[in-house]
Amino acid sequence: MAIQDSRVILVLAIMFTTGALLQLLGCVLFNNWWPMLVGIMYVLVPMPYLFFGSSNGDGYALYGSTIQSGWVDAGKFLTGFSAVGSVAIPAILAHAKIITMGALIMELAAAMVLGATVLTYDYFNSKDIGFF
């Protein structure tokens, strides 16, 4: 089952839409728009990996390592660091009593669904590499 399969694309679309809906419902149902700060994190999370972590090539050898691998590691670290913000922002807002516990649960559910969407996409995308 490749990523070109329409069933996989349909499941990914439904998962993404469900995550976005949970994100919006966490704000609308509890009449508080502070949790939308996490929406900014969803845009910022892949940026370090796109800029630093996805470069190809060998780089220069330096003491058995490569200079480029340092940038790849930095990109992966910054991506993970910013992904923690997707969970930490609603938790901090709930701890400060700015949002309710229901909004926190909705935001964490949205983060889990969107994370599962990314993992599902990565799984099916990695299966495609063997076919070419």
N, C-alpha and C positions, 0 to 999 in steps of 0.2 A: 504494500500500500504506500504509494509515493505521495509527496506533498501536492502533486497535481491532481490527486484523486478528489473529486468534488465532495465526498463525505468528510474528508479530513478538513477541507477548507470550511465547510459548513459548521463543523464542530468548533473549530477555532473561532469563527465569527460569532457563534452563539456564546462561547465562553467569554470572549472579549466584551460583547454587549452586556452580558450578565454582570461582569465586573464593573463596567461603567455605570450600569443601572444601580448596583449596590452603592457605588460611590455617591451618586446623586441622591439616592434615597436616604443615605446617612445624613445628608444635609437638609433635604426637604422635609422629611418626616419629623425631625426634631427642631425645625425652624432655626437652624444655626449653620452659617456658611463657613465657619472656621475650618472644618475638616477638608474643605477644597484646597487647602494648602498642600495636601498630599498629591493632588492632581499636578502640581508643579513638580513634585518629586518624580512622578511617573515620566515626565518629559526629561528631567535631568539625569535620571538613573543611567540610561545607556550612553550618555555623552562621553564620559571618560574612556569607556572601552572603545567607542568609535574613534576617538581621537588618538589614544595611546595604545590600546590593546589589540587592535586588529591589523597591525601592519605585518606584511609578509617579507620574507627575505632572511638572509643569514646574519647581517650586521657584521661588525668587526669583532674578531676574537680577542678577548682580554682575560688572561689568567684562566683559561678553560671555560669561560662564560662568554656571553655576547653582550655588547652594549645595548642592543635592541631588546634583549630579554628583560632588562631593567625597566624599560618603558612599558613593555607588555605587562609586567608584574604591577607596575604603578597604576596602569589603566584598570586592571582587574581589582586591585585594592580599592581604588576610588569608586569603582562601580559598586562593590560590596558595601563600602562605607555609606554611599548615598542610598543604597537599597534599604539599609537599616533605618534611614529617615522615614521611609514609607510606613514603617510600623511605629517608630518612636514619636513622630509628630502627633498622631491621634492619642497615643498613650500619655504623652506629656499634657496635651490639652484636657484629657479626662482627669488626670491627676490634679490639675489646677482648677478643676470644676468649671472649665469653659465650655466643654461639651458634656453631654450625658453619657451614661454607660451604654445605652442603646446605640447611640451614634458611634461609640468606640467599637462595638461589636460589628456594626454594619461596615465600618471602614476596614476593620481587620479581615472581615469576610471578603470584601472587595480586593484587598491586597492578596489574599490567598487564591482567589479565583484568577486574578490577573497573573500571579506568579505561576499558577498551574498552566495558564495559557502559554506563557513563554516557554515553560519546560516541555509542553506538548509540541509546540512548534519546533523547538530545538531537537526533540526526539525524531520527529518525522523528517526534518530537514537533514539530519545526520544520516538517515537511512537512504536519502537520495544520492549521497556522494558515491556510494558503491556502484551505482548504475552507470556512471559516466566514465 
